Amino acid sequence: MENIQNVLYLSSFVFVPMVMLLGLWLARNINQVRGVMVAGSSVLLLLAVKLVFDFLGARAADPTSEMLFTGHIDWFTALHIKYSVGVDGISVAMLLLSAIIVFTGTFASWKLKPLTKEYFLWFTLLSMGVFGFFITVDMFAMFMFYEIALIPMYLLIGVWGSGKKEYAAMKLTLMLMGGSAFLMCGIFGIFYGAGGNTMNIIDIANHTNGAHAIDTGMQCIWFPMTFVGFGVLGALFPFHTWSPDGHASAPTAVSMLHAGVLMKLGGYGCFRIAMYLMPEAAQELGWIFLILTGISVVYGAFSACVQTDLKYINAYSSVSHCGLVLFAILMLTQTSCTGAILQMLSHGLMTALFFALIGMIYGRTHTRDIRELNGLMRIMPFLSVGYIIAGLANLGLPGFSGFIAEMTIFVGSFENADLFHRILTITACCSIVITAVYILRVVGKILYGTCTNEHHLQLTDATWDERVAVVCLIVSVAGLGLAPLWVSNMIHTGVAPVVEHILPTAQVVAGL
């Protein structure tokens, strides 16, 4: 009975979007569409908050279980595929992030036209895939939800995007589908390498229910394919080129969900599947990907410095920050891996805030070129102050989420005593300075000075729906920065078992 209750409880994150899809299909006017989206996204946010409290209570009562609220239903017995669900501190944090972005993205798209109903249908389908990905612990189900999350991006960008939207949509889809091909090979390689009896991640890691340890030689084949498969979505160098074009062309809420949540599927998958299930290969081949992620961190930051389009600046910034997530995971200390998940949470909130504000500014000025924008502080003070807060959080100012996440990553990474890891850590630290350069450059250019465009002088500040989205994201960014301990402790309970599994116990560096 408890098994079914847990399945139904966690599956509510998938059922609610399904009900939203039905409600949107039946909606007859734009007000009904908005009503369905607000009601559904509010329910998802409340469910995520409830899950956080339920998880903390269950963890206090049972501190030894690796996964809580676990359950499964037989699905396709011929391949031992089950619909298996369960959450730990990492997935709970990601579900909360997803719910916040979907809720704020709804208000950020309040006035979107044309085809509002169709837009929200695809937006909801994308969010359903994201929620399903984070609740499942079966590799096949995880891959299925992964694909459900990716497919709507083509239409959302190609139909409702801007600029070279058809090119960006096709490029994004082809590159991510290429990553999916690698990922599928890796997943089935893991399945048959573990005995072909289960696709449950926890069973394979713990060698239970017919699973056995995967041969090290096989791990060295499937680890790169799986890591690259997920890494493409996590903007791993040199497979990141879809990201700037995709972000720049996507509509506001899609950019928020894409950069804020969808890219986190890459880091989550690398940690949960590639490294957790193939620990020997992670130690043996990790240095290769560590160099690539180090390049992503620095290259993304330098690229942002030379851009003139606000969305491209934030897109390359996302390449840098998502590279930092993979970088920290590969450092293989409990502190750095905890910092990686904090960075996923922090960057998701920060970049969603950035893209929301950029979309609101673009909707008024009809330009994202920083050379054509100036003096916006006097014209739209609310949006300008929001942009400054987002920028300060992005460059790691204490009191915001970015500082906590990056400090945890760099401290954890420096715990590796060898010269190679420390040189890479110091190199990655340089991205903080570069980030400050492009953030302060943009803030000074577009917000201050005297506005010389007469059309811009007639513009208005944020409307009530835009203020709801911006305030929610600012409160989340500041809340995580001012009170990070409960989130960090919750995440650490999920990180510790994975890191201890990857490394021999004697080599594990104690985390926060």
Secondary structure, DSSP 8 states (H G I E B T S, - for coil): -HHHHHHHHHHHHHHHHHHHHHHHHH--SHHHHHHHHHHHHHHHHHHHHHHHHHHHHHHHH-TT-SSEEEEEEEEEGGGTEEEEEEE-HHHHHHHHHHHHHHHHHHHHTTT--SSHHHHHHHHHHHHHHHHHHHHB-BHHHHHHHHHHHHHHHHHHHHHH--SSHHHHHHHHHHHHHHHHHHHHHHHHHHHHHTTSS--BHHHHHHT-TT-----HHHHHHHHHHHHHHHHHHTT-TTS-THHHHHHHHS-HHHHHHIIIIITHHHHHHIIIIIIHH-HHHHHHHHHHHHHHHHHHHHHHHHHHHT--BHHHHHHHHHHHHHHHHHHHHHH--HHHHHHHHHHHHHHHHHHHHHHHHHHHHHHHHS--BGGG---HHHH-HHHHHHHHHHHHHHTT-TTSHHHHHHHHHHHHHHT--SHHHHHHHHHHHHHHHHHHHHHHHHHHHHHSS----HHHHT-----HHHHHHHHHHHHHHHHHHHS-HHHHHHHHHHHHHHHHHHS-GGG-----
